[in-house]
């Protein structure tokens, strides 16, 4: 079963009947709104918001949590929010949406923020507040399948559903909801279903990317998750102005943040906020996957004036100040 998911319709009074766009509709919008409100503060909301801002819309992002990307560390989320704000996007965290209604051709959103009720007006609204699994018909048939409380298809670690001969993969089973994780799950489900030695799914070193500009890429644990797991960490934060390639490209927005298990020589997490962060995250993912020693990768050859050199410099930053080193120093 790989029936996917669709944009969710959040239970906000008036939203369903207002004509607001979901993320799919926004990508084929019939006009460019002068004013646009985006509901949500995660991957899709931020990507679409910045896209419309760069096309010329006046964009306001309304986020229920106290910051965008509430599942990640505050320094990472706040830095990205700052770059988006520099482009003119208005980001309003800690916002509760009370009602959405139409006023002629425009929208009016009744919101509450910091104890005050305010009306926000816009020409279009995009809601990007999650997705709903496509499980219609899977529970009322002869092979009725168990669902989780949130409606996702229930599977075990080998992707087997409540029916032993039926497996699930992709967005219908929930997070992580990426194209490449769905492909991995599909192949794993097929192998397990066809009698291969059963294998459990493993997302330990699963990289992810938010395609804003700068991009935010990550893999493994952040500081909060490490603390929750009882892992003490050393933190290395390297600003992009310490990376020669970023200086040459005249774009030093962002930083590389790495987490090393304290007292050990292994990487447990990485975040890269950079114009091409997606191109830099895989080295960290492989280090976590195969437990490559931090010291060995930090000493390995990395070509000068490449994005990948930033990871090397960030690894060296655990134990030294790389700004005091000469070019390409070990």
RASULGI-V978357 format. One record per backbone hydrogen bond with DSSP energy under -1.0 kcal/mol. CO is the residue of the C=O (numbers start at 1). NH is the residue of the N-H. If there is no record, write none. Layout:
co-><CO | CO>
nh-><NH | NH>
This chain:
co-><1 | 4 | 6 | 10 | 12 | 13 | 15 | 21 | 22 | 25 | 26 | 34 | 35 | 36 | 37 | 38 | 39 | 41 | 42 | 43 | 44 | 45 | 46 | 47 | 48 | 49 | 50 | 51 | 52 | 58 | 59 | 60 | 61 | 62 | 63 | 65 | 69 | 73 | 74 | 75 | 76 | 77 | 78 | 79 | 80 | 81 | 82 | 84 | 85 | 90 | 92 | 96 | 99 | 101 | 103 | 106 | 107 | 108 | 109 | 110 | 110 | 111 | 112 | 113 | 116 | 118 | 120 | 122 | 124 | 125 | 126 | 130 | 132 | 133 | 135 | 138 | 141 | 146 | 148 | 152 | 156 | 157 | 159 | 160 | 163 | 166 | 170 | 171 | 172 | 178 | 179 | 180 | 181 | 182 | 183 | 184 | 185 | 186 | 187 | 188 | 189 | 190 | 191 | 203 | 208 | 210 | 210 | 215 | 216 | 217 | 218 | 219 | 222 | 223 | 224 | 225 | 226 | 227 | 232 | 234 | 236 | 238 | 239 | 240 | 243 | 244 | 245 | 246 | 254 | 255 | 256 | 257 | 258 | 259 | 259 | 260 | 261 | 265 | 266 | 268 | 269 | 270 | 271 | 272 | 273 | 274 | 274 | 276 | 277 | 281 | 282 | 283 | 284 | 285 | 286 | 287 | 293 | 294 | 295 | 307 | 308 | 309 | 310 | 311 | 312 | 313 | 315 | 316 | 316 | 321 | 322 | 326>
nh-><169 | 134 | 132 | 12 | 15 | 100 | 18 | 127 | 26 | 28 | 29 | 58 | 123 | 60 | 126 | 62 | 128 | 69 | 46 | 47 | 48 | 49 | 50 | 51 | 52 | 53 | 54 | 55 | 57 | 36 | 90 | 38 | 92 | 40 | 95 | 94 | 72 | 77 | 78 | 79 | 80 | 81 | 82 | 83 | 84 | 85 | 86 | 89 | 88 | 61 | 63 | 112 | 110 | 108 | 106 | 103 | 122 | 101 | 120 | 98 | 99 | 118 | 96 | 116 | 113 | 111 | 109 | 107 | 37 | 21 | 39 | 8 | 6 | 135 | 138 | 145 | 144 | 154 | 151 | 148 | 159 | 201 | 168 | 156 | 166 | 161 | 173 | 174 | 153 | 182 | 183 | 184 | 185 | 186 | 187 | 188 | 189 | 190 | 191 | 192 | 193 | 194 | 196 | 206 | 218 | 212 | 216 | 274 | 210 | 272 | 208 | 270 | 226 | 227 | 228 | 229 | 231 | 230 | 262 | 260 | 258 | 256 | 242 | 243 | 247 | 248 | 249 | 251 | 240 | 273 | 238 | 271 | 236 | 268 | 269 | 234 | 264 | 294 | 261 | 221 | 259 | 219 | 257 | 217 | 255 | 215 | 277 | 279 | 280 | 285 | 286 | 287 | 288 | 289 | 290 | 292 | 297 | 298 | 299 | 310 | 312 | 313 | 314 | 315 | 316 | 317 | 318 | 319 | 320 | 324 | 325 | 329>
